[in-house]
Amino acid sequence: MKIQKYIFMVCTIVFFVITGCSDQRQLEEYRTKLSSVEEEIKKEQLVENHDLATEKKEYGINEQVVITKANQPLVAFTITKASSSLGNLRKDVTYSDEVKHAVMISVKYENINYPDTYDMSWTLLSNSKITDSNKDVVNSGGIENDKDINKGETNTMTFSVKTKELASKVDYLTFKYYYPQSLLRGNYSEKDFLIIKVPVEH
């Protein structure tokens, strides 16, 4: 679709040039739109033709995921805990059903050699399809201690996901994480993803 739009705009600009179009403002608008479409096409190609890699395709709890670029470590993260426990909540308070459907997840992450700031909430949450042990899709909830980190820095973030059934009955969560999308800011490359299977503590 973007290729067709690109061809249309090129033909339009060529037409304006050949016919000696005097409307410079309209011509400049088309040139601006053309540049925008070119950037989108480049991003798509970047995701499809990248040099990112991981050691394997499936990971579990407390297994460090290291993403490399041209065989050099770029970023790393580890999901260290997933829990439905309400143990830290006050016993004298009646909590809503929403709390009973929440799984808290902790992630430690590191910017090894990524030139931009590394944002874990964008990286993992916005670029993953997360399902529970019944294969129901779960939605992201609150986030704590989210921090963009620079090269050489580490951080630990906690976030919650909302499950369809009671969190206490969820055995594990599965992340289908599209890592080129998250680091290259392009469109999804369906062939490149990681599976991270995390058991839920109760």
PESUL-V729224 format. One record per run of one state. SS is the DSSP state (2 for helix, 1 for strand, 0 for the rest). FROM is the first residue (numbers start at 1). TO is the last residue. Records with the same first field share a line. If there is no record, write none. Layout:
# PESUL-V729224
SS=FROM-TO  FROM-TO
This chain:
# PESUL-V729224
0=1-1  19-23  49-51  54-57  61-64  70-71  84-96  101-101  112-117  119-119  126-127  133-136  138-138  145-148  150-153  163-166  170-171  178-178  185-193  200-200  202-202
2=2-18  24-48  97-100  120-125  167-169  179-184
1=52-53  58-60  65-69  72-83  102-111  118-118  128-132  137-137  139-144  149-149  154-162  172-177  194-199  201-201
